[in-house]
Amino acid sequence: PHGPDHDQEEGTHLLDPTQHAEGRHPQVRSRLGCETDHNGVVDASPAPEHMPFSKKLAQVFSLPAAWVFFWTAIVMGLGFGLIEAYLFLLLRELGATDLLMGLTLTITCMAEAPVFHFQGRLIKWLGSPDALLDICLAAYVTRLLGYAALPWTPSPWFVLLIEPLHGLTFACGWGAGCEKSKALAPPGLEATLQGAFQALYFGLGYGTGALLGGIVSEKFGFQVLYASGACLVGVGWLIAVAGRVAVSRLSAMPYARLSSAEA
């Protein structure tokens, strides 16, 4: 038998012809996981939440803006790895006590709390997570240069003046990275994009920083390590900014062509 009831049981949906004619009918998802667009064409591809993980990952990596964001995550992780893996070794070389090393951790933790609390307002005030990521990378460059200058200071205790920047490097980077992941992710891929961000930040980026740091510090010492690390993160930051500008211009090109064609 055929009829409206039978069609609904099979998981299809009937379009309202008046809405279809006016082009206002929304996408309709059937019980079979297909989508019907405003032209009545059924898309049999699975919805994002039903995709295998490999396809979700491929879809994420097809976004140019995602590549720029992932590069930013790697650069941030590089700076984080250089600091976390070798700062205490530098301080020990400068004669720091265990008390001083413990205090550096106390200050870094205290610096995170207010930034995490106000990061939502910061992103609103700055206009986008990208601006907060820029602040994060600028703070990484400043921290690394500060550590490179420590041997020239009268005492290793001057490190306590640098450690509050951890609130910007870690809290800004983490909060803005999560917000950027959410903004970039197609529907159903939010967790996938955030997982990729974390893997590149705390995995690939951090590991690369720790590995390169070991090679450089063994041959040239910790001062050269942190000075060169600041340069490396700075160059990576400039590449990220250039990438965002390029993606923004590429995204605007189709609209510009459409406007010129209509004119």
N, C-alpha and C positions, 0 to 999 in steps of 0.2 A: 504493500500500500504506500501511497505517496501523500504528502501533505505537510503542513507546518510541523505537526507533532513528530512525524517520522524524520524530517530533516534535522530537527533539534536532537533527536535521539542519536543520530549518526555523527553528531559533533559539528555540524555546519551551522551557519548563521545566515539568515535572510537579511538583505540590506533594505532599508527604507528607501524606495525609489525617489522620494522627494528630496531626502537628504543627499542621496547619491548624485542627483542632478545638480544640486547646489555645491557639491564638492566639500560637504562639511562632515561626512561620515568618518568617525575615528577608526583607527585600526581595531580590528576585532580578532581576538585570539580564541580559537575553537578548542574543544576538549582534546583534540588530537595534537595540540601543540603547534598548529599552523597559524599564520596570520593572514588576514584579509585586508588589503589596503583600500583606499577610497575609490579605486577603479574596479573593485570587486575581484582583483587578481589574488589568488591564494599563493602564499609563500610557504613552501613545504619545508624550508630549512628550520632546524630546531631553534627554539628560543635560547637566549644566552645562558639561562640557568640550567638548561638541559644539555648544553654542549659538553663534550669531553674536555678535560683540563688542557690537553695539548692544543685543541682548537681555540680555547679561550686565550691561552698564552700567545698563540699566533696572531689572534685578532688584536691583542694589546700591543704587540710589537709591530703591527702594521701602522700604528699611529705615529707620524713624525714627531709630534709634541711629546709623546711618551719616550722616544729615543733621547730627546734633549733632557727630559726630566731624569731619565735613568743615568745619563752622563753626569748630571748634577749630583745625583746620589753617590756615584762612584767617587767623584772629586771630594765630596764631604767625607766619605768613608776613608779616603786616603789621608786627609788631615787628622781624622779621629785616630786612625791606626798609628800615625807617627807620634801623636801625643801620648796615647794610652800605653804604648809598648815601651817608650824610651824616656819619658820624662823623669821617672824615679831614678833611672840610671844616670841621667845628667845631674840630678840633684845630689845623688850619692858622690859623684865625681867632684862636685863643688863643696862637699863637706856637710851636706844637710843632715839633720838629725831625724830619727824616726818620728819624733813629735811633729816636725815640720811637714814631713810627708803625709802624716795623718791629717794635719790641718788643711793641706791642699784638698783632700777629699771632702772634708767637712764644708769648706767654702764652695766647692763645685756643686755639692748637693743643695746647699742653701741658695745658690744662685739660680738653680733650676726652677724652684717652686714659684716665685712671682712671675717668671716668664711663661710657664705653663698656664698659670692662672689668667694672665692677661693676653695670651696669644690670639684668642678670638677677636678681641678688640683691636689688637695690633694689625691683624690681617684686614679687618674692616677699614681701619684708618689708612693703611698703606694701599689698599685697593685690590690686592691679590696675594696669593701665597708666594708667587715668584719674587715679590719685593722682600718678603721675609727670608726667602732662601738666599737672596743677595746679601742681606744683612748677616746671615749665618756664615756665608763664605768670606765676607769681609772680616768677620770676627776670627775665623780660622787663620787668615793671613796675618792678622794682628797678633794673635796668640803665638804663632810659630816664630814670628819676628821677635817677639818678646822673649821667648825661650832662647833664641839665638843670641840675644843681647845679655842674658843672665851672667855669663862669665865676666862681663865687663862691669858688673855691679859690685858694690862693696860686700854684699852678703847674699847667700841663696834665699834668704827670707823675702827678698823682693819678689819672689815667685807668687807670693800671696796677692800682689797687686794685679797679677795677670789672670789668676784663677776665676774671678767673677765673670770673665768672658765666656766661661763654660755655659752660663745661662743662655747666651746667644748662640753658641756653636751647637750645643746639644738640644736644648729645649726648642729653640727656633727651628732648627733643622728637622727635628722629629715632628713637631706640630705642623709646620708648613708642608712637610713631605706627605703627611697623612691627608691634609686638606687638598693638596695637589692631586694625590692619588684618587680621591673621591671625585674631584672635578673632571679628571681626564677619563675615568673609567666609563665604558659603555654600560648600559643596564645589565646587572647581574655579574659584572666583572670587578666590582669594587674590592673584594677580598683578594682577588688574583693580582690586581695592580699593586695593592698595598703590600702583599707578600713579596712581589718582585722588587719593590722599593727597599724593603727591609733586607732582602738577600743581597742586593747590590751595595747598600750602605754598610751594613754590619758584616757582610761576607766578603764579596769581591773587593770593594774599596778598602775596607779595614785590613784585609789580608794583604793586599798589594802594598799598602802603606807600611805595614809591619815588615814585610819582606824587603822592600827597597830600603827601609830605614836601617835594617841590619847590615845590608851591604855597604851603604854609605857611611854609617857610623864606624864600622870596623876599619874602613880605609882612611876616613878623613876626620872622624870625631863627631861629637854630638852638636857642636856649634855649626859646623858646615851642614850637618843633617837638617837642622831646623831652618837655617837660612835658605838652603836649596828647596826644602819642603814648602816654605812660604812662596817661593817663586813658582813652584809646580802647581800649587793650589791656585795661585793668582792667575796663571795662564789657563788652567782648567775652568776657572770662573769666567774669564773673558770668552772662552769658546762656548760656554753655556749661554751667556748673554747673546752672543752672535747667533747661536742656533735658535734661540727664542725669537729673535728679530726676523730671521729667515723664515721660520715657520709661520709667523704672523703675516708676513708679506705674501707668502704662498697661499695662505688661507684667504687673503683678501683679493687675490687675482681674479678668481671666477666672478666675484661680485662686481669688480671693476669692469670686466669685459661685458657682463650682462648690462650694466648701467650704460656703457658706451654704445652697445648694440641697440638698446631701447631709445637712446637719444638720436 
